[in-house]
């Protein structure tokens, strides 16, 4: 089965429930307010042949890089986000990328999927779900 190529640059156009998600990650109120105002850009480089993927999240406050091979567990340093280290695995579920982050927070992870020129991101921790939608710009 061939999977979609996620490569491209995407600008955030919509966000839901981010404050509750950040609260569940124990992020302080001042930083939560700032993060909720940010409009991140996602830069994704995906090599479908090898499964290698680089996701760069760029904001005016901080940038966050995630480099991985789909299906291989790696240690993820979430320092820029909440200071935690997780054992992370990103796998395919049909055409969706599903990330499981094992660490001190239960049920942590995310799912990415494409619908036309929109990249969807659903972030989970404990029983909280936040969503972001990005529009492809190139």
C-alpha positions in Angstrom: 0.0 0.0 0.0 1.4 3.4 -0.9 1.0 6.2 1.6 0.5 9.9 0.9 3.5 12.2 0.7 3.1 14.8 3.5 5.9 17.0 2.2 5.2 20.7 2.1 4.7 23.9 4.1 1.5 24.5 5.9 0.1 27.5 7.8 -2.3 27.1 10.6 -5.8 28.3 9.8 -7.8 26.8 12.7 -7.4 25.6 16.3 -9.7 24.1 18.9 -9.3 23.2 22.6 -5.6 24.2 22.9 -5.9 25.7 26.3 -7.3 22.6 27.9 -4.7 20.4 26.1 -1.8 22.6 27.5 -3.4 22.6 30.9 -3.3 18.8 30.9 0.4 19.0 30.1 0.9 21.2 33.2 1.9 24.3 31.1 1.6 27.5 33.2 -1.1 30.0 32.4 1.2 32.7 31.0 2.8 30.3 28.5 -0.6 28.8 27.6 -2.0 32.3 26.7 1.0 32.9 24.4 0.9 29.5 22.7 -2.9 29.9 22.1 -2.1 33.1 20.1 0.7 31.6 18.0 0.0 30.7 14.4 2.6 27.9 13.7 3.9 26.9 10.3 4.6 23.2 9.7 7.4 22.3 7.3 7.4 18.6 6.5 10.0 16.7 4.5 8.8 13.2 3.9 10.6 10.4 1.9 7.9 7.8 1.3 10.6 5.3 0.0 12.5 5.2 3.3 9.8 6.3 5.7 12.0 9.1 7.0 10.2 12.2 8.0 11.2 15.6 9.4 8.5 17.8 10.9 9.6 21.4 11.8 7.1 23.5 13.7 8.0 27.2 13.4 6.6 30.0 15.5 7.7 33.4 16.6 8.3 32.1 20.1 10.1 28.7 19.6 10.7 26.2 16.9 10.4 22.4 17.4 12.0 19.8 15.2 10.9 16.1 15.1 13.0 13.7 12.9 12.0 10.1 12.8 11.5 7.0 10.7 7.9 5.8 10.5 7.5 2.6 12.5 10.7 3.0 14.6 10.6 3.9 18.2 12.9 6.8 19.3 13.5 9.0 22.3 11.8 12.4 21.8 12.9 15.4 23.7 9.8 17.5 24.3 11.9 20.1 26.1 10.6 23.0 24.0 7.0 22.0 24.6 6.8 20.8 28.3 10.3 19.6 29.4 9.5 15.9 29.1 11.2 13.0 27.4 9.0 10.4 25.7 9.5 7.1 23.9 7.8 7.9 20.7 6.6 5.8 17.7 4.9 7.2 14.6 3.1 4.6 12.5 0.7 4.4 9.6 -3.0 3.8 10.2 -4.3 3.7 6.7 -3.4 7.2 5.3 -3.0 8.7 8.7 0.1 9.1 10.8 -0.5 8.1 14.4 2.0 9.0 17.1 2.2 7.3 20.5 4.3 9.1 23.1 5.0 6.9 26.1 6.1 8.8 29.2 4.7 10.3 32.4 1.4 11.5 30.8 -1.2 8.8 29.9 -2.7 8.7 26.5 -0.3 11.1 24.9 0.1 11.4 21.2 -1.2 12.8 18.0 -2.7 12.0 14.6 -2.0 13.8 11.3 -4.0 13.3 8.1 -4.5 15.1 4.8 -7.7 16.3 3.2 -7.0 18.0 -0.1 -4.6 20.9 0.7 -5.4 20.8 4.4 -3.2 19.0 7.0 -5.2 18.0 10.1 -3.6 17.5 13.5 -5.3 16.0 16.5 -3.3 16.1 19.8 -4.2 13.9 22.7 -3.2 13.7 26.4 -5.1 11.9 29.1 -8.8 12.4 27.9 -8.2 15.8 26.3 -8.2 16.3 22.5 -7.0 19.5 20.8 -7.2 20.1 17.0 -5.3 22.2 14.5 -5.9 22.6 10.8 -3.1 23.8 8.4 -3.5 24.9 4.8 -0.7 23.9 2.3 1.1 26.9 0.8 3.5 25.1 -1.6 
